[in-house]
Amino acid sequence: MSPREIKAFRATQPSLKRVLGCIKLTLVVSQAYNPCLLL
């Protein structure tokens, strides 16, 4: 990876973490409301 690619990757990391956090939160909430969805 070039330094520019690494810099771009670091710039997108916080939004990736935010997206993953939203997905996790959605899963937790849906599991809380619907036990049948437990993975």
N, CA, C and O atoms as CSV, one atom per row, in Angstrom:
chain,resi,resn,atom,element,x,y,z
A,1,MET,N,N,0.847,-1.195,0.000
A,1,MET,CA,C,0.000,0.000,0.000
A,1,MET,C,C,0.881,1.243,0.000
A,1,MET,O,O,1.877,1.314,0.719
A,2,SER,N,N,0.504,2.210,-0.807
A,2,SER,CA,C,1.254,3.465,-0.844
A,2,SER,C,C,0.845,4.329,0.353
A,2,SER,O,O,-0.229,4.132,0.921
A,3,PRO,N,N,1.695,5.284,0.737
A,3,PRO,CA,C,1.335,6.169,1.860
A,3,PRO,C,C,0.002,6.873,1.642
A,3,PRO,O,O,-0.750,7.103,2.590
A,4,ARG,N,N,-0.286,7.214,0.384
A,4,ARG,CA,C,-1.555,7.901,0.103
A,4,ARG,C,C,-2.728,6.971,0.373
A,4,ARG,O,O,-3.752,7.397,0.907
A,5,GLU,N,N,-2.581,5.690,0.003
A,5,GLU,CA,C,-3.646,4.720,0.265
A,5,GLU,C,C,-3.834,4.513,1.764
A,5,GLU,O,O,-4.959,4.406,2.251
A,6,ILE,N,N,-2.715,4.459,2.490
A,6,ILE,CA,C,-2.798,4.292,3.944
A,6,ILE,C,C,-3.517,5.482,4.571
A,6,ILE,O,O,-4.346,5.322,5.467
A,7,LYS,N,N,-3.183,6.690,4.079
A,7,LYS,CA,C,-3.828,7.895,4.613
A,7,LYS,C,C,-5.326,7.869,4.328
A,7,LYS,O,O,-6.130,8.240,5.183
A,8,ALA,N,N,-5.701,7.430,3.128
A,8,ALA,CA,C,-7.116,7.346,2.774
A,8,ALA,C,C,-7.813,6.301,3.636
A,8,ALA,O,O,-8.950,6.496,4.065
A,9,PHE,N,N,-7.122,5.188,3.885
A,9,PHE,CA,C,-7.701,4.133,4.720
A,9,PHE,C,C,-7.946,4.640,6.136
A,9,PHE,O,O,-8.991,4.377,6.731
A,10,ARG,N,N,-6.956,5.378,6.671
A,10,ARG,CA,C,-7.116,5.917,8.028
A,10,ARG,C,C,-8.260,6.919,8.078
A,10,ARG,O,O,-8.955,7.027,9.088
A,11,ALA,N,N,-8.455,7.649,6.987
A,11,ALA,CA,C,-9.522,8.649,6.950
A,11,ALA,C,C,-10.890,7.975,6.952
A,11,ALA,O,O,-11.855,8.531,7.477
A,12,THR,N,N,-10.979,6.773,6.364
A,12,THR,CA,C,-12.275,6.096,6.296
A,12,THR,C,C,-12.527,5.214,7.512
A,12,THR,O,O,-13.657,4.775,7.724
A,13,GLN,N,N,-11.503,4.946,8.312
A,13,GLN,CA,C,-11.676,4.053,9.454
A,13,GLN,C,C,-12.750,4.501,10.445
A,13,GLN,O,O,-13.571,3.676,10.847
A,14,PRO,N,N,-12.781,5.781,10.861
A,14,PRO,CA,C,-13.808,6.177,11.829
A,14,PRO,C,C,-15.221,5.929,11.312
A,14,PRO,O,O,-16.084,5.480,12.067
A,15,SER,N,N,-15.467,6.216,10.030
A,15,SER,CA,C,-16.808,5.986,9.495
A,15,SER,C,C,-17.100,4.494,9.424
A,15,SER,O,O,-18.240,4.077,9.627
A,16,LEU,N,N,-16.073,3.677,9.137
A,16,LEU,CA,C,-16.270,2.228,9.137
A,16,LEU,C,C,-16.654,1.758,10.526
A,16,LEU,O,O,-17.564,0.944,10.682
A,17,LYS,N,N,-15.958,2.269,11.543
A,17,LYS,CA,C,-16.279,1.886,12.916
A,17,LYS,C,C,-17.696,2.309,13.265
A,17,LYS,O,O,-18.419,1.582,13.947
A,18,ARG,N,N,-18.095,3.498,12.790
A,18,ARG,CA,C,-19.438,3.995,13.072
A,18,ARG,C,C,-20.477,3.092,12.425
A,18,ARG,O,O,-21.494,2.765,13.036
A,19,VAL,N,N,-20.213,2.686,11.170
A,19,VAL,CA,C,-21.143,1.798,10.464
A,19,VAL,C,C,-21.242,0.459,11.190
A,19,VAL,O,O,-22.338,-0.065,11.387
A,20,LEU,N,N,-20.092,-0.092,11.588
A,20,LEU,CA,C,-20.106,-1.367,12.308
A,20,LEU,C,C,-20.845,-1.227,13.627
A,20,LEU,O,O,-21.582,-2.128,14.027
A,21,GLY,N,N,-20.655,-0.102,14.306
A,21,GLY,CA,C,-21.356,0.135,15.561
A,21,GLY,C,C,-22.861,0.201,15.349
A,21,GLY,O,O,-23.628,-0.328,16.154
A,22,CYS,N,N,-23.288,0.855,14.261
A,22,CYS,CA,C,-24.716,0.938,13.954
A,22,CYS,C,C,-25.282,-0.440,13.654
A,22,CYS,O,O,-26.382,-0.772,14.094
A,23,ILE,N,N,-24.527,-1.251,12.900
A,23,ILE,CA,C,-24.987,-2.602,12.574
A,23,ILE,C,C,-25.115,-3.423,13.850
A,23,ILE,O,O,-26.102,-4.132,14.046
A,24,LYS,N,N,-24.107,-3.323,14.717
A,24,LYS,CA,C,-24.134,-4.081,15.968
A,24,LYS,C,C,-25.317,-3.643,16.823
A,24,LYS,O,O,-26.014,-4.473,17.406
A,25,LEU,N,N,-25.538,-2.319,16.893
A,25,LEU,CA,C,-26.649,-1.792,17.677
A,25,LEU,C,C,-27.977,-2.289,17.120
A,25,LEU,O,O,-28.870,-2.670,17.877
A,26,THR,N,N,-28.105,-2.284,15.791
A,26,THR,CA,C,-29.328,-2.768,15.152
A,26,THR,C,C,-29.569,-4.233,15.489
A,26,THR,O,O,-30.694,-4.632,15.787
A,27,LEU,N,N,-28.494,-5.040,15.439
A,27,LEU,CA,C,-28.624,-6.462,15.761
A,27,LEU,C,C,-29.041,-6.651,17.211
A,27,LEU,O,O,-29.918,-7.464,17.506
A,28,VAL,N,N,-28.417,-5.903,18.118
A,28,VAL,CA,C,-28.740,-6.029,19.540
A,28,VAL,C,C,-30.198,-5.662,19.783
A,28,VAL,O,O,-30.912,-6.360,20.504
A,29,VAL,N,N,-30.636,-4.555,19.173
A,29,VAL,CA,C,-32.018,-4.100,19.371
A,29,VAL,C,C,-33.000,-5.114,18.794
A,29,VAL,O,O,-34.004,-5.436,19.428
A,30,SER,N,N,-32.712,-5.621,17.585
A,30,SER,CA,C,-33.627,-6.577,16.962
A,30,SER,C,C,-33.661,-7.877,17.760
A,30,SER,O,O,-34.708,-8.518,17.847
A,31,GLN,N,N,-32.530,-8.274,18.345
A,31,GLN,CA,C,-32.508,-9.480,19.168
A,31,GLN,C,C,-33.310,-9.259,20.446
A,31,GLN,O,O,-33.991,-10.166,20.922
A,32,ALA,N,N,-33.226,-8.056,20.996
A,32,ALA,CA,C,-33.944,-7.757,22.226
A,32,ALA,C,C,-35.452,-7.818,21.986
A,32,ALA,O,O,-36.207,-8.259,22.853
A,33,TYR,N,N,-35.884,-7.375,20.807
A,33,TYR,CA,C,-37.313,-7.364,20.506
A,33,TYR,C,C,-37.797,-8.685,19.944
A,33,TYR,O,O,-38.979,-9.010,20.059
A,34,ASN,N,N,-36.894,-9.460,19.331
A,34,ASN,CA,C,-37.310,-10.703,18.690
A,34,ASN,C,C,-36.293,-11.805,18.998
A,34,ASN,O,O,-35.303,-11.942,18.280
A,35,PRO,N,N,-36.523,-12.592,20.055
A,35,PRO,CA,C,-35.583,-13.658,20.438
A,35,PRO,C,C,-35.363,-14.675,19.326
A,35,PRO,O,O,-34.349,-15.372,19.330
A,36,CYS,N,N,-36.287,-14.777,18.375
A,36,CYS,CA,C,-36.147,-15.740,17.281
A,36,CYS,C,C,-34.991,-15.357,16.365
A,36,CYS,O,O,-34.510,-16.193,15.600
A,37,LEU,N,N,-34.530,-14.086,16.432
A,37,LEU,CA,C,-33.468,-13.630,15.538
A,37,LEU,C,C,-32.081,-13.848,16.125
A,37,LEU,O,O,-31.089,-13.439,15.522
A,38,LEU,N,N,-31.994,-14.486,17.292
A,38,LEU,CA,C,-30.673,-14.709,17.900
A,38,LEU,C,C,-29.782,-15.459,16.932
A,38,LEU,O,O,-30.165,-16.496,16.390
A,39,LEU,N,N,-28.572,-14.919,16.718
A,39,LEU,CA,C,-27.661,-15.527,15.746
A,39,LEU,C,C,-26.750,-16.531,16.428
A,39,LEU,O,O,-25.911,-17.149,15.773
